[in-house]
Amino acid sequence: MAQRAVAQLTDENRHRRLNPESASAGFMLQHLAESIYPILHHTVGTPMPEDVILRTTRGTKDEGQAGDAAYIQGLISKAYAHAEAVLKSLSDEQLGTSVDTKFWGTLTRAEVFGLIMYHNAYHIGQAMLTIKRGQD
């Protein structure tokens, strides 16, 4: 479902914003992909891939640093594959293990994956609205 939505991102519409202060569609989608890595790093202990550069996380303001549409779409595919591999590698016992998180308090690892899904759905909705209704 997310991949179908993300496929609507183009180089022509990735700069669209709902207003001058809001993030662009491309920034939001790049952010959701980039966010998967540090969340899993801090809660599951997976290493941060050396080739992933976090340009849109930790309260970063959109100043045009998002990549082109192909880069963002590839990053999302790679991040989802990473999350899926991590999820499949964890036992039921490991998924039920609680971890302390910086922003959300104590969660089980299963709840962390729920948080990732919520976060991604939220930003996909924002980005799709921005692509449809936003302006360059």
C-alpha positions in Angstrom: 0.0 0.0 0.0 2.7 2.5 1.0 4.7 1.7 -2.2 1.7 2.5 -4.4 1.3 5.8 -2.6 5.0 6.6 -2.8 5.0 5.8 -6.5 3.0 9.0 -7.0 6.0 11.1 -6.0 7.7 12.7 -9.0 10.5 15.2 -9.4 7.8 17.6 -10.5 5.7 17.3 -7.3 8.3 16.5 -4.6 8.8 20.2 -3.8 5.1 20.9 -3.2 4.1 22.3 0.2 0.7 23.0 1.7 2.0 26.4 2.9 5.5 28.0 2.9 6.3 26.9 6.5 5.3 23.2 6.0 7.6 20.4 4.8 7.5 19.3 1.2 6.1 16.0 0.1 9.5 14.7 -0.7 10.9 15.8 2.6 8.1 14.0 4.5 8.6 10.7 2.6 12.4 10.8 2.9 11.9 11.5 6.6 9.7 8.4 7.1 12.3 6.2 5.5 15.2 7.7 7.4 13.4 7.5 10.7 13.2 3.7 10.5 16.9 3.2 11.0 17.6 5.2 14.2 14.3 3.9 15.8 15.4 0.3 15.2 19.0 1.1 16.1 18.0 2.4 19.5 15.3 -0.1 20.3 16.5 -3.4 18.7 20.2 -2.7 18.5 20.5 -3.0 14.7 23.5 -1.2 13.3 23.0 2.0 11.3 23.9 1.4 7.7 26.9 3.4 6.7 25.3 4.5 3.4 22.2 6.0 5.1 22.7 9.7 5.9 20.0 11.2 8.1 19.0 14.5 6.5 15.4 14.8 7.7 15.3 13.5 11.2 15.6 15.0 14.7 13.6 18.1 14.2 15.3 19.1 11.0 13.6 21.9 9.0 12.9 21.3 5.3 15.4 23.5 3.5 15.4 21.6 0.3 17.8 18.8 1.4 15.5 15.9 0.3 16.7 13.9 -2.7 15.0 13.4 -6.0 12.0 11.1 -6.4 14.0 8.0 -7.4 16.3 8.4 -4.4 13.4 8.8 -2.0 11.5 5.8 -3.5 14.6 3.7 -3.3 15.3 4.8 0.2 11.8 3.8 1.3 12.1 0.4 -0.4 15.4 -0.2 1.4 14.1 1.0 4.8 11.0 -1.2 4.6 13.2 -4.2 3.6 15.5 -3.5 6.5 12.5 -3.3 9.0 11.0 -6.5 7.6 14.3 -8.3 8.0 14.7 -7.1 11.5 11.1 -8.1 12.4 11.6 -11.6 10.9 14.9 -12.0 12.9 13.2 -11.4 16.3 11.6 -14.2 18.3 8.3 -13.8 19.9 10.1 -13.5 23.2 12.3 -10.7 21.8 9.3 -8.9 20.4 7.7 -9.0 23.9 10.8 -7.5 25.5 10.4 -4.0 26.9 12.9 -1.3 25.9 13.2 2.3 27.2 12.9 4.8 24.4 14.0 8.4 24.4 10.7 9.8 23.1 7.9 7.3 23.9 8.8 5.8 27.3 8.9 2.1 27.8 7.6 0.0 24.9 7.8 -3.6 23.8 9.7 -4.1 20.6 6.4 -5.2 19.0 5.0 -1.8 20.0 8.0 -0.1 18.4 7.0 -1.7 15.1 3.4 -0.5 15.6 4.9 3.0 16.2 6.8 2.8 13.0 3.7 1.8 11.1 1.7 4.7 12.7 4.5 7.2 12.0 4.7 6.1 8.4 1.0 6.1 7.8 0.8 9.6 9.3 3.5 11.0 7.0 2.3 9.1 3.9 -1.1 10.7 4.4 0.5 14.1 4.8 2.6 13.6 1.7 -0.2 12.4 -0.5 -2.4 15.4 0.5 0.5 17.7 -0.2 1.1 16.1 -3.6 -2.6 16.5 -4.5 -3.3 19.9 -3.0 0.1 21.5 -2.4 1.8 24.2 -4.4 5.3 24.6 -5.7 
